[in-house]
Amino acid sequence: MKKKRKRKKWKTFFVLFLLFCCLAWLQGHLQHISSPPPVKMDPFAEVKKYQNYIHDELAKYHLEDHTPVLVALMQQESHGLGGDPMQASESAGLAKNTITDPKQSIQVGVKHFQRVLGYGNQKKVDFPTIIQAYNMGAGYIDFVAQHGGKHSEELAKEFSLLQVKQKPALYNCGGDKNNFRYPYCYGDFSYSTKVNKNIQLLVDSVPVTNSEKTPSESF
């Protein structure tokens, strides 16, 4: 009799265990079905806050069609963060991060872009050269114009080394030989490639909505 009772208890325990497992699986399955899909994070969320202001600033030079380019430039420079999101201080002859007002940063950055665009068109270089010149300065336009008129990372490296040789103590990647730019420590030889990739990614990113901040709210 005792054996029969033990077997009955084990059967009861086993049935209850299976029932518990089934209920746990069912609960998890229902939670999975009812849970909302994950929110897609937009890597351009911060720079898009400045998109309208960039557009309006470019419009002063009749260059508003280049708005995606400047948004992509800002993404590469700062991801839209900080007081100088266009990293335009040095293009104005100031020390890095001297500008602390995003509005002023965009004004100076757009003016710098307008200058290199106009000079690049005058020298008849391709557009990737102009983008690279935002990072390396108008001297890069002259260099490319003397070497076929088309940008390449190899040309950017050559130009970078020329600047490094002139000021080796200044352009040394902070002494970090593991820096991907080393020994091409003047500018970023891959800058144009990165910005062009940003332009392509921007097209596929989450569209700007009315819920996002306007430029007047950002400043």
Salt bridges, closest charged atoms under 4 A:
ASP42 OD2 - LYS48 NZ 2.95
GLU46 OE1 - LYS49 NZ 3.13
ASP56 OD1 - HIS55 ND1 3.31
GLU57 OE1 - LYS60 NZ 3.14
ASP142 OD1 - LYS123 NZ 3.87
GLU154 OE2 - LYS157 NZ 3.70
ASP188 OD2 - LYS194 NZ 2.92
